[in-house]
Amino acid sequence: MFAKAFRVKSNTAIKGSDRRKLRADVAAAFPGLGTDQVSVLVPGKEELNTVKLYAHRGDAVTVYVSGGNPILFELEKNLYPTVYTLWSYPDLLPTFTTWPLVLEKLVGGADLMLPGLVVPPAGLPQVQKGDLCAITLVGNRAPVAIGIAAMSTAEMLTSGLKGRGFSMLHTYQDHLCFSRRSGDKSSLPSIAPLALNPPDLEKEKESITADPAMQEDLRCLTLEGEDENGGAQQQMCGRKSLSEDSNSRGLNPDPTDSKTLQEQMDELLQRCFLHALKCQVKKADLPLLTSTFLGNHMFSCCPEGRQLDIKKSSYRKLSKFLQQMQQEQIVQVEELSKGVESIVAVDWKHPRKGSILEGGEVRTIIINYAKKNDLVDANNKNLVKLDPILCDCILEKNEQHTIMKLPWDSLLTRCFEKLQPAYQVSFPGQEPIVKKGKICPIDISLAQRASNKKVTVVRNLEPYGLDPCSVASILQQRCQASTTVTPAPGAKDSLQVQIQGNQIHHLSRLLLEEYRLPRKYIQGLEKAPKPAKKK
């Protein structure tokens, strides 16, 4: 409404009777404000002016200005707070969050489209169509805009977060804030997000599987606004418009893929499903409405240039797809109320697809992703801005609205912590063996028996392709000492070798020189007997 210059009709000091009437109107319009707060907002003695103006579209607007700043405006007998007022009362209206890149488009007159919303851990606020709402940026509770909800929260979720979400009325940096007639051009204050409940320490910490396609993932923040001629236009925030970027994948399935469009959509559906379970949904969220899971979680996991459309998949309906996932024992779905299905359980340990990557490859993927998407901070090259993909991958829920940037070393460390460890063992003439988890080193220790004799104990030979019985036989001949093979205490399906005496020297030559195992995978070699001093 105030994206372009307006024309002032009059500017007069408010009368005492009008001041009292305004207080009553404010109290009626915003019942969340207490009597004292209303008195502060509409002061009894301080300067308060009424400005009547015409917006660039011809709308007649009355603006109330206090201390040089517009605090309220009235349009068609409806009273609205400005961002200056909302900075003092940030919880006055239901609040929705978007990304900082979107603000420039809103200031230019664009409405906020649903793909531009950031869904908080607690879900979207519950509003009805026509409700007045505030818009904030990620990491800051200070509102930057107000608008009218174009649909209810339920309709937003049902639409898959597509379409127009809010018709914008007023934004920070518009002509109401920054014109020479009103607004002191105050900088946007920083209001810390509300503290979230600390994470449940009993929750099982989920890991994510490395996926090279992560380089290509980025949410599309779609806005619809007006061009200079008043016509509708559609833009991609931070990207080229669709008409300009005809060589990109666009919103359609990948045309270079040899699979059918239906097969591509099936793969995209499963990818978004697994990504949402891995990175967003936690045990505390269950039971979770299937519609909420789709709208708040699956759609937000869709990669750049792709649109998730269940109707174009072989499943046609979400319920049918979830039935298949239930048959595969990934989730359990129940009808908790008539006609409404919810996900009630998730098998977090269910095997999922993933790629094996070495540490250097992970670093390269992350660095290339950050550079490709212009995430390196222009003012400090040591910092990386976190986009929606990185937020989902490396931040905990209570961090996603507070941490906006990370140093490179912290970013890489967090990524490695989220990845599931794996190791590969190669043997001459055989295919490498790849296993999940961390490989335990071969453990060599000395033990004292009841007869006061020392024995050498060797554990964890199996992961390195060594047969404990064969190792025991070789050591028995070389050491000329008795050996035994017994189950290793506390280890399932693992054996340990015991050799009479301190035989670590023999073990060292066998493991390092003959088997050529790296020293870093053997612990206990320092316990070898020291050579006797010459007399």
Steps between C-alpha positions, in 0.01 A plus 500: 500500500787738582747358247477827305476865605169618641328841498425673833165673528534636856715477814339622824546453874246261647235638737449372851165337420645335189796377704265327746300351212822370342596335829163323510536391137850362566379306805213352296716416199784346702360337815844356572620842607447593865365839615850625587636390162220681317577813701866480403416443134249786492648747753285750686716810464782433256476623143268288286403594146241377254624484141246445224653381173430326173708195409631463145198283411259766629415340836409755769708423810516665842838470674561574868850636565663518844851633560555528125423134437179351358355271766161408349312542175134467418363367171129447430426536876749227589793586731848358432827527697820609325831317536608771748216394732566129446865545601369597844234226498643220280239248617201719422415309178540140381851488355633322192869485407677535167859535375693832493526490120122528480481839675627690195217354292239585762621859519464517122130416524501122474259283695644217705454161335481184708823338366684792664389404852736345751314236700610513867539183712160558664328537161321798349277728714130425476323779309185539292463659158494879540694506828762772547848351537857619559799387295848457651838390367685188609693564821322824595157545662476864394216511241590638157152498345130450560254336266162332467493119490370387160397161644477319832790301642315177420457612138869592482598150604245337271640702206846366570618853582434620146336820384450845649532502877464863604389824336751751632381833644816656641869414527814626666682742263185586303394863446299504822818426696764676294329797332593854593147547638499211745735261673841573654670234282584290808708190440332163542548398865620155594254312722625156603275205414307349787696233684390154401481204734841331531529189287405173664826334597331163481427542130698284269731722298429446132774506238468589134644304213737675264331593174697667219175649372507727804701738283191569293242542777360847568152609587314719251353811662232608256345843508243670286506880474445785260727636233525868418196476273286338767509158335552175684843346503649190658854487632735261671678667791872510438458317166405585141131517410353188344481655156865607517628166625351276235809281498463401864302203621211734578206371699461186289664161550849463354462471118843336470397209719425184304230402749136584437354810663303278735813310605682827560214625717499172694872545572452865599211404729708239681799732518297778664336246730832359625664844521213628712522202736879529531537874539176643635270258681597392851346248740342780703302611190302175490216439447516732197209572266583372153380830351735691732786266413443569130450876526751590772774247430493317165438803278779694667744217413439528126824594313550807286299518181278204585138487613364210699166400348362177643227488233770453235651204683385141473345531847263791412417552870710556811307231687591239239868598512505482878337157483797385293745654749310320776532170314874562482484551879644852488199669662180399672184689407174491697162672478489665844175680419241430233640575156824651635823299478815558703853360499528340844839327476818511294765227476800731535743208450343387175775455234505789250687571182820706517833558333839428652717812493853561621573803715660691213195442282267631772709817534497553125121456478435747782747760369365477145140520625572814705679671210245397238213647703684819609495403867850629582463823698610796285642688800670206668617214279541280809122493555236304311134605488261214577225443244198273562688186391795558733264594783314170463822300474718633781296705747293372788137615516571753775777654287321541167363846583808633681809397301532672162872452423778261600879504456632252243661273760182488710287432189723212388521357852121502536459334161741220593322452834169455318638246253489134591856364532611210281825324416644298214748214526685377189669163459721394205294334227168570674225761474527766773272445797298806607329505838312764699631627831852567625770237469649405835880465515666169573542502877812345660517479878686315775320308773616335820378149569455327836835325459657849485588443137440762232296430188461712187137554393403609145148614407317641191689303236188413294424848354844492335436167332719306745389161629574479876567124478755546217671784690515282815658212303769727348586655837514160670774390257697828506482565871532135603224573751153366564205688346124486552204649310195599708188718458582867559318634810229753422528455123250307290639244251860604569797292615816592686845337489706438816875425480706405801756768593559847362501434124433852375828510301389196297152649456649829381708333228206285391245784478721784374756327277322194366134605499600867439227646716532876571638563849212738584259202495695310767502604863723354773828460310672726754460223761774288337781396741795736503832355385734397783782740579850384410733452793 
